[in-house]
Amino acid sequence: MTEAWKQQQPYAYWLECVRGLGRGTRWELTERAGSPKAVYDMPEEEWREILPEKKRKALGQARAEMNPEEIYLQFCRHPVRYVPNTHPGYPARLKKIPDPPFGIFLWGELPPPGQPAVAVIGARECSEYGRYMAERTAMELAAAGVCVISGMARGIDGISQRAALRAGGKSFAVLGSGADVCYPPENKNLYETLKTRGGILSEYLPGTQPKAGLFPQRNRIISGLADIVLIVEARERSGTLITADMALEQGKEVWVVPGRLTDPLSAGCNRLMKQGAGILTSVEEMLEETGLRTCHTDGGGYIGREPEKTGKAPCREGETFPDMAPEGKSAGIFLYLDDYPKSVEQLQRESGMEYRQTVCELMELCVENRAEQVSAGQYVRKHKADGKL
């Protein structure tokens, strides 16, 4: 880091703290002045040429009341870091989108610039099929060395991020609140884990509480950080489709998991298919077609490593991660069940569990009404009638 970059940091943060200035105004001011510090040093006469009276007053008041060096020094005591657009580590992917954030507040780390990234998003109230596809897809992406980007929301977002972490990969959450505000609260364990095995990102100041209007804005960052946007489930009218539109505006490819014609949770995905979105039939094929599978092996494997056969499924909402606390009841074998029958032996091979443990967990899942024995030694995943989790 050069001395010039260090000098700009407090002034970029100061601009973030000026009440009443939007993202576009911050960009306009810095482009005109040449740097955040130059904005601070700008004569008021120049502000009059580009700013309405209300914003001029806000800027003047902030310059009179806030010393950039002092407020930034105070902020540096906080575990959240600030990465403005002048920072050498500001994500290159975000510089290319039409409406980039002025800066990123970060707890953890930023997505590695040279590592492929896929945004996995979808319905909050997802079906068992959606849950299964989010888990399986995210695990395969992580095993392929691909970062999983999402919004840590209920449903598909959180499910996919847990699965990626359990597979040993990295995941990054973009929040519609400050990076120090966990929302939704039931994803607290996921939030804490992302701090050390990925990152929590936000364009909003620490302490900002979640508001409905902030979430559509954060969606452009989710798609902006990704090479591909993958939608697992979405209703005909949903926030997920807003992200798809933003991704297309950014020149990103949108892929979808196809669903049943009669399922409202698949209506959005099916409409995107009609409009030309990519159709996921396998993660390997998607990475191949989009150029993200950058390394081939003799066996046709991905870049990265094979999934770990731990016999443990990704954590559910509200559960703790197994490396922090004991595993939830009968969670392990559930991931490997499918809509078609599988034998105990096949499930044992796929999960890497011992035979006795496989049988015991299958029995527990049957009691919990999450699995069903359809014939001697053959089991299927059982879907809940209302489609809710």
N, C-alpha and C positions, 0 to 999 in steps of 0.2 A: 504494500500500500504506500502510495506516495504522500508527501506532505500536503500536496494540493488537495487530494481526496479527503484527508483528515480535516482540513480547514473547512470544507464544505458541509461536513456531516452535521454540526450543530445548527447550521442555518437551514438545512433541509428539514430537520426535525422541527425547528421553529415555525417553518411554513405550514407543517402538518398541524401545529397547535393553534394556528390563527382561526378563530371561529368565524364562520360565514364565508370562507373561501372553499369553493369546490375543487375537485381534482383538475378539471379543465382550466380553471383560473391559475392554479399553481403551475401547471405546465406552460401556460401562455406567458406568465410572468418570467419564469426561468429561461424560456426560449428567447424572450425579448432582451432580458438583462444579461444572459450568458451563463449565469450560475445562481444557486440559492443565496450565496453571500452578496452577489451583486444586486439581488432583489432587495435585500435588507438595506443596502447602501444607496438604493435608488432615490433620487430627489422626488418629492411629492408631486412636482409638476409632471413628471413622466407617468405617474400613476393615473393622473387625470385623463391622459390620452387613451387609456385602455380599460379603466375600471369605472363602474358606476359609483355614485357617492357612498352608498352603503358599504361597499367593499373597501373603498378608500379609507373610510373611517375605521373599519375593522383592522385593516393593515396598520394604520397609523397608531391606533390604540395598542396593538400588539407590540409594535416597535418601542413604544414608550414604556410599556409595563413588563415586557419579558426580555431578559438578556439571553440570547441564544446559547452562549457558553454555559451559563448557570443552569438553565432548564435542561440542557442536554446532559450536563454532569449529574444532575438529579436523576434523570431517566436512566443513566448507565448503571445505577444501583439495582435496577429492576432486572429480573432474569430474561425478560423479553428484549430482543435486540431489534435494531432498526436498520434496514437495508434500503436506502434511497436509490433513485435511478442513477445517481452519480457514483454509487459504490461499484467497484470492479466486480463484485460478486452478484450484482443484480441479475436475475435470470434473463438470459438472452432470448428465450422463447417469448417472454412478456414484452420485450422491446418491439416485437414484430406484430403485435395485435393492434387493432385500430384505436383502442382506448386503454392504454396501459396504466396500471396504478402508479402514482407518483413515487410511492415507496412501499415496502413490505415490512410489517412487524412480524417477528419470527421467534418462536420458541422451539428450539431444536436445530435442525439444519435445513438448508434449501435442497431441492432435488438436484442431484449431480448433473451438471450440464451435458456430459457425454453419455448419459444412461437413458435408454428408451423409457418413455412414460405413457401410460394409458389411463385415462379417466374412466372409472367405472361408476355409473350413476343409475338411479332408477327410483321406483316408487317407495314411499315411506311405508305404506300398508301393502307389503308385497305378499305374494303367495308362497307356498312351500316350494313350488317349482322355481320361482324367482330366487328364493333363498339358496336353493341348491345350485342353481346356475351361477349366482354371484360368488358363492364359496369356491366352487370348482374352477371357475374362470380365473379368479384372483390368485388362487394357489398355483395354477399353471403359469400365469404371468410372472409371479414371483420366482418360480423355479426357472423361468426363462431369462431372469435377470432384468425384468421390467418393473419399474416403479409403478405403484398404484396411487393415483390421485383421486380424491373425492372430497365430499363436504362434511363427513362425520355425522350425517343426518341419520335419523331412524331408518330402518329398513335396508335397502340395497347398499347405500353408501357405507354405513357402519359394518355391515356383514362382509362386504368385499375387503374393507381395510383390515378387519380382524383376520380374515383368511390369509391375506398377503403376509401379515406379520407372523402368523403361525407357521407359514411355509418358509420362514427365514428371510423374507424380502423386506423391502422398505416401502413405507406408505406416507403420504403427506396429505394433511387435511387443510382445506381453505374454509375459514369460518365467516359467518355473517355477524360476527361480534368481535370484540377485542381478542387477541391471541391468548389473553390471560383469563378469558371467560369461557367456561365449558358449557356448550349447548349442543344437544340436549343433555340435561344433567345425568340421565341414565347411562350415557356413554363416558362417564368419568374415567373408568378404567382404561378404555381405549385412548382417551385424551392423554392420560398420564404416560401410557406406553409409547405413544407417538412422539413424545418429547425426546425420548432416548433412542428410538428406532425409526426415525423419520423426522417429521416436523409439523408444527402447527403454524399456519400462515394466516395473516389478515392484513387488509389495507387500512383498517380502522385503529385508532388510538387504543392503547390498553385501557380497560375499564368500560369500553363501549358495550352496552347491553344489546342483545339481539332484537332486531325490529324487522317486521315483514318487508319493508322497503330495501333493506340491506342485502337480502339473500339473492335477488336477481342480479345485483351488481357483482357479488362475489362469484357468481357462476361463470362470468367471462374469464376469471382468473383460473378456475378449475380447468376449463377447456384450453386456456392459453398456455398452461404449464404442460399440457399433454400433447403427444404426437397424434393420438387417436382418441376419440370419445366413444365409449361403448355403453349402450343403454340396455339394461337387462329387462326392466318392465316399466311401462309408462301409460297412464290413461290418456284419453284423447285430448284433454286439456290439463296440462300439468307443468310445473316448473321445470321438469326434466327436459321438455321440448324447447323451453327457452334456452337452455344450455346448448341443445342441438343446433338451434338457429345461430347462436353466437359462435359456435364451433365452425359452422359453414361460412360465416362472415369472415372468420379468421383464416380460412383456407384449410381447415382441418377435416380429416375424414371422419364420418360418423358411421358406426356399425351398430347393429341391433341384434338382440336375441329374439328370434321369431317365436310367436305364441299362437294359441288357439284363436280362431276367428270369433268364437263366442265369449272370449274372456276380456272383460273391460280393461284389465291391467295390461293387455297386449295391444289394445287399440292404437296407442301412440306409436309403438314399435312397428306395427303392421302398416300404418300410414307412412312412416319414414321409409319402409321398404319400397312402397309404391313410388316414392319420390327419388329412389335410387340409392338409399343407404346400403352399406355393406351388410351382408347376412352372415352372422357367426354360425359356423358349423363346427369349427375347432379353433382353438387358440393358435395352434401351429400354422394353420392355413391363413388366419388373419395376419399373423406376423410375417409370413412369407409374402403375401400379396402387398402388404404396405411397406415392405423393405425394412421392417424392424428386426427381423430375424437375420442378424448380421454375421452369424457364424454357424457353419455346418459341421457336423461330425460324421464319421463313417456310418453311424447308426441313425443319422437324420435328426439328432437331438438339437435342442436350442442352445443359444448362448446362455451361459449360466450353469446351473447344476440340476440334477434330478431332485424331485420333491422328496423331502425326508419322510420315511415311513415310520412315523412316530406312533401311529394308531390314535392320534388325537385330532379331533375336528376343531375348526376355528371356534373361538369363544362366542357365546350368545350375548345379546344386549344385556348389560347389567352384571355379566359374569366377570370373574377375574381371569387373568392369563395364567397358565399353568406354571410359568417360571416365577410367578409372584405368589401364588396361592394354589390350593388343591383344585384339581379338575372338577367341573360340574358333573353331576350324575349322568351316566350312560350317554355321554356326548360323543365318544370316540367313533363308534362304528356307524353312526347315523350318516356321516358324510359320504360313506361308500355305498349306501343303499341307493337304489334307483327305482324308476317306474316299472322296469322289467325285472322278473325274478332273478335273484342271485343265490347261489348255494353258500352254505357256511364256509366251505373250503375256498371258494372264490373271494368271499369277503375277507377271510383270514389272509389270503395272499396279498390282496390289495392294501389292506390296512397295516400289515406287518405284525398283527397281534398274535398272541398265543391262542390255540384253538379253544381252550376253556374260557378265556376272557371274551372271545368273540361270541360264544354261545350265551354266556351270562349277560352280556350287553344287549344281545338280540332279544332275550327274554324280557329284560327291563323295558326296552323300547316297545315291545308288544303290550306290556302292562300299561305303559304310558300312552298307548294308542298312537304311537308315532311310527310303528312298523307293523307288518302283517305277514303271517306265515300263510302262503298260498298253496303249498304242497309240502311233502316231506322234505325237510332240509332246505326249502326255498323261501326267500323273504323279499318283500318289496317295501319301499318307503310309502307311508300312508299320508295322504293329503287331508288337511282339515277341511271340513265342509264349507266353512264361511270364507276360506282363503286368507284369513288373518292370522297373525303370529301371536 
